[in-house]
Amino acid sequence: MSGVLYIVATPIGNLDDISLRAIATLKSVELIAAEDTRHSKFLLNHLGVDTRMISCHEHNEESRCADILNLLTDGSDVALISDAGTPLISDPGYRLVRAVREAGLQVSPIPGANSMIAALSAAGLATESFHFHGFLSSRAGQRATQLEALGGLDGTLVLFESSHRILALLQQLLQTFPERQCVIAKELTKLHEQFLCGKPAELIALFDNDANLTRGEFVVLIDNASVAGSGQLEHEDRQMLAVLLDEVSVKLAVKIAVRLSGKKKNELYQLALELSAGDDIATED
């Protein structure tokens, strides 16, 4: 009988946030494949787990697949863990999971801590619809493009960000989501856990007044859900767009209207197209 690849969630901060099933699995498997063995050794020592461990990260994942497949085929169980939280969520591992499934072998999740879900549960934003993007590009231009695209999604937007880029992200949120409520979940489950709430300008002011806020790891949530009744744009919205369309392109008119009204970009864009239909109005910059 072949073995099972277990995808085991580990704590995101507080070491007690691990299930009894996860501990039992880590103790019973033949091998633990860890994103960083030095980092995970601290957790395993804390749990009293002495199972053999190898590294499996983005740079060696493909080469590790063959060794792990051989173990599974021979009947041994293997656990995959990341540095923190649920593996494969903005972490390596999908190549291994895909290879195991393509080989007809079993993959079984051992659920547990996840910073995205933890942040959503305590942020006070709508969770009927949310969109997770993880880390945006490190390049400002590409990051701006990504944020612009995310602006067209209806629901709560969830991002990850690091300490050395959080201020730059907030400045770009001010440009793209100036009137949207945001929540920054900082150092989740750790001693200095904080939830910072406000519009981008208000959050920037908080960070400007306390340089220590930039330290740590962040989950950034943006309330991009449609406001009540936004499906029926008001008469003032039509008037505003009509005036703008007399002077600028559809694209620029919509961008300005979003900034002024706080309404959804896709709704305003559809209205702009309707207003410009049959008129000689440019749709490009």
N, C-alpha and C positions, 0 to 999 in steps of 0.2 A: 504494500500500500504506500502511495506517495505521501510526502509531507505537505505541510500547509505553510504558506507565507502569511504571517500575521502582521498587520499594519497597526502598530501600537502607539496610541497617543500618550505623551508624557507631559508633565507640568510646564506651564508657561512662566512660572515664577516661584510660587509657593510649592515646595516639594511634597506637601501633603495632598496636593490635588492630583492624585493618581488612584485609579480604581484597584480593588483587590484582584480583579480578573487580570488587569495589566501586569501586576506584580507576579501573579502566579504564572502567567504566560512567559514573562521574561526569565523566570527561573527554570521553566520546563523545556524551553527550546534548545536546540543544539547550538545555535549561533545567533548572535545579535548583530545586525548590520546597522551601524550608526553613522550619522552625518559627520560627526567629529568625535572620535573615540576618547580624546582627552576631556572634552566637555561632558560626555555622557558617563564617563567613569565616576565622576563625582556623584551623580544621581544613583548609579547602580550600587556604589558603596553605601550610600544612605539607605537604600532598600535592602541591602544584604544579598545582592545578586552577584554571583561570580561566574556567570555564563561567558563563554568565549566570545570575543567581540572583534569585528573587523570594520574598517571604514567603508562607507558607501556614500559618495558625494557627487556633485555635478561633474567633477573632472575624471572620476574613475567608475562611474555607474555602469557604463556599457561593458567595461572589462570585468566587473564583478558579477554580471548576470550569469555568465557560464558557470562560475564556481557555485553560486547559489542554486542554480537550476540542477546541478549535479547532486547537491545535498538533498534537495526536495525530491528528486527522482529516486534517490536511494532510500527515501522514507523518513528523512530528518526534517523537523520543523525549524523554521527560521523566523525571527522577528525583525522588522524594520522600524527604526526610530529616527526621529530628527532631533535637532538640538533642543527644541521646545515645541510643545503643542502637537497637532495632528500632522503626521507626515503627508507630503505631497501638496499641502496648502501653502503655496509660495515657498516650497521646499522641493529638493530633488526626490526622485523615487518613481515617477510615472513610467520611465523606461523599463525598470525592473518589473513593476506590476504588469505592464503590457506583455513583457517577455514571458512571465510566468503564466499569464492567462492564455497566451498564444500556444504555449506548450501543453495546454489542457490541464494545468495544475490549479489547485485551490488557493484563492487569496481571501483572507478573512480579516475584517477590521475589528480592532479593540478600541472603541470610542472613548473619548475623554476630553481634556482641555483643548480649547481653541480660542485664540484671542479675538477673532472676528465675532464669534457667537457671544463671547463674554461681553464684548463692548456693546453689541447690539442689545443685549438683554438689560443693560443698565443705563443706556444713553437717553432713553425717553423719546426716541424718534420712532416713526412708523416702521413696522417690520413686516407688513403684509406683502411688500415687494422690496427687495434690496438687491444691489448689484455689487459684487466683490471684484476688485481689480488688483489687489495686492500692491506691490511697489510700482510706481510710475517710472518712466525713464529718468535717468540721472541728468539728461540734457534738457535745459530749460525750454528750448523750442519744441522738442518732441513732447515734453510734459504738458506744455500749453495746448498742443494739438489734442493730446489724449483727454485733457480736462474739457476741452470744447466738445469733443465727441460724447463724453460722459454726461454733459449737460442736457443731451437729448433723451436721456433715460429717465423714466418715471419711477421714483422710489428713492429709498435711502442708498446713498453711495458709500462704499466702504473701501478705504485705502490703508496701506501700511506706509509708514515713513520713519526714517532714521533721524538721529539727533542732529547730524550735520546738514540735513536738508529741510528740516521742519519749517524754518523761517522762510525759506524760498518758496515752499509749497503754500504757506499762508498768504504770501504776497500774490501768488498766482490765483489763489482762491478769491482774493479781493477783486481781481480783474474779471474772473469768470462767474463767480457766485456771490456778488457783493451783498445781496439781500437774503441769502439763504442762511438758516440756522445751522450751525456746525457744532459738533462735539468732538473733543480730542480726549481719547482715553490713554492715559500715560502710565506706564509701569504697572500694567494689570496684574493683580494678585500679589504684588510685591509690597514692601514696607511703605514706599512713597507713592502708592497708587493715587491718581487724581483723575477727575473728570472735569474738563474745562469746556464751558458752553458759551456760545455767542455767535454773532455774525463775524466774518473774517476780520473786519476792522477792530472789533472788540477783542478778539483773540490776539491779534498783533499787539494791541496795547498791553495786554497781560504779559506777553513774552518780553516786550520792551521794558516793563517794570521789574521783571525778575529773570535774570539771565540763567538761573538754575533750572528754569522750566524747559530749557532746550536739552537737558540731560535725560537719557533714557530711550525707551522704545515707544512708538506711538501707533495707535489705531485712529484714523481720522474718518469721521462720519459726516456726511453732508445731507441735509434734509432736502431732497430734490423731488419729493412727492408733489403731485399736482394739488394746488390749494382747492378747497371746497368750491365747487361751482366753476372752476376754471375751464371746464369743457365748453362753457358758453361765454365766449369773450364779450366784454361789455362794449357798448356803443362808443365809449371813449377810446377803446383800443383801436377800433376801426378808424376813427377820426385821426388818431395819432399816426397810424400806419399810412393813411392816405396822404397826410402832410409830408411825412418822411419820404414816401415813394415819389413825390413830386421833385425831390431834391437829390436823392441818392439811390443806389442800387438796392435791389431786394435784400441781398445779403447784409449790407450795412444797415438798412432800415430795420431789419429784424434784430440785428445785434443791439442797436440803440433801444428798440422797443423792449427787449428783454431786460436791459439795464434799468429802464425807467419804470416798467410796470411790475417786474418780478414774475410775469407769466411764463408759461412753458414755451421754450424756443420752437418746438415742433408745431404747436398750435398757432403761434404767431406767424410762422413761416407759411403754413397752409393758408392762413387768412391773407397774407401778403400776396401769395400766388393768385388767389381769387380776385383780389383788388386790382392786380396788375394784368389780369387776363384781358386780352384784346387791346391793351394800351402799349405804347412803345416805351416800355420801361426795361432798363438793363437788369439782367439777373446776375451779372458778375461784377466784380470790382473793376 
